[in-house]
Amino acid sequence: MTILITGASSGFGASLLSHLSSLGHTVIGTSRHPAADSPLLKLDVRDPENCRKVVSEVILKYGRIDILINNAGMGLGGAAELTTDEEFHLQMETNFFGTVNMCRAVLPTMRKFRSGKIVNFSSIAGRFAIPYQGPYSCSKFAINAYSQALALETRQFNIDVLLIEPGDFATGFTSSRINSQSTEDSPDYRESYLRTRKCFEHDETNGAKPDYLAKKVAKIIKSKHPKFHNVITPSFTQQLSVFLFTLLPARLSFAILRKFYSV
């Protein structure tokens, strides 16, 4: 199979590129800033024309794209109230519109062949919002809704659309997160924000290695009828949290989240 992965220079993307290649697939990775000697294609998912260009180049060389893995993304940390317009746009344009741009670019050829899989990376933060990661959670909730609509509309063309919803993993995501200076400077939010940030950064840096996720995703995309929702985390607590959040009343769920994240 020919597989195109966005955001393949590190973290989940790099692990997926390595593992799927080892299984004999033809895997093409992309990066916004690939190294000079890197085989990765240069791609900024925020640029629709760039997305169409890269997809066309891959199809011209390999004939088709069997699987698109939309992994590229970034995160913002800070109070939802104090997030600037520029920060919110950056978050949504990268995570959400980046996914939309790539789906739009690859779907015409998948419809032509009446087959394909689109794997969109969401997060458990797309199931319940994480305090002080409001914009990030918004982008993941949006990906979930878009993917669900897309799955319903494209099934008639034998195209599977599915979500990968990771918990906390030890990747470069923590160190690359953009933290809100206005929140750190706020006398009202500062103490709470720094306390909560310490919690989720601890969980991230002590999470599983991304190779764990890569092996899980390889099995999922091999499946003839993959599930739409795929929560991937070795943490039983996070698995249980996702399950319970769909059952518990909002007041109780919010109380648990405030306690867990020390808000």
C-alpha positions, 0 to 999 in steps of 0.5 A, a space after each residue: 500500500 502507498 501511505 502518505 503521512 503528514 508531520 513525519 519528522 518526529 513523534 507519532 509521525 516518525 514512528 509511523 513512518 518507520 514502522 509502516 515502512 518496516 512492514 513493506 508499505 510504500 510510505 511517504 512522509 512530510 514535514 513543514 521544515 525537513 532537513 536538507 538531507 531528509 527524504 521527507 517532502 516539504 509540506 505546510 498543511 495550512 496551505 491548500 495549494 501546497 497540499 494539492 501540489 504534494 498529493 499530485 506529486 505523490 500520485 504522479 510517482 506512485 499512481 495512487 494514495 491508498 492511505 492518508 494519515 493526517 498527523 501534523 499538528 501543534 498545541 497551545 497552552 493557556 486560559 481560553 479567555 486570554 487566547 489571542 485571535 492570532 493564537 486561536 487561528 494558528 491552532 485551528 488552521 494547523 490542526 483542523 484546517 490542515 486536516 481538511 486541506 489534506 482530505 480535500 486534496 486526496 479524496 478525488 483520487 480515492 473516489 476515482 479508485 473507489 477505495 482508500 482510508 483516511 486516518 485523522 489524528 484527534 485526541 482524548 482531548 477531542 472527547 472532553 476538553 482539557 483545562 488550559 488547552 481549550 483551543 487545542 481541544 476545540 481543534 480536536 472536537 472539530 476534527 471529530 465532527 468533520 471526520 464523522 460527517 466525512 465518514 458518512 458521506 464517503 462510505 458510498 465510495 468504499 472509503 473508510 474515515 477513522 479517528 486515532 485518539 491518543 492519550 498521553 505519550 512521550 513525544 516532542 509535543 510537550 516541548 513544542 507547545 506554545 504557552 500563553 504569556 498573557 496567562 502566565 502574567 495574569 494575577 487571576 489565572 497564573 497560579 492555577 495555570 502553572 499548577 495544571 500545566 505541571 500535571 499534564 506535562 508530567 503525564 505527557 513526558 511520562 507517557 508511553 513511547 510513540 512506537 506503541 501507538 505506531 504498532 496499534 495504528 498498523 493493525 487498525 489500518 490493516 483491518 478490513 472494517 476498522 472502527 471509527 473511534 480508536 482511543 489509544 493509550 496504555 493508561 487504564 485511567 485515561 481509557 476509563 475517563 473517556 468511557 465514563 465521560 460519555 455516561 456521567 452527568 456534566 457536573 460530576 464529569 467536570 468535578 473529576 476533571 477539575 480534581 485530576 488537573 488541579 484546577 
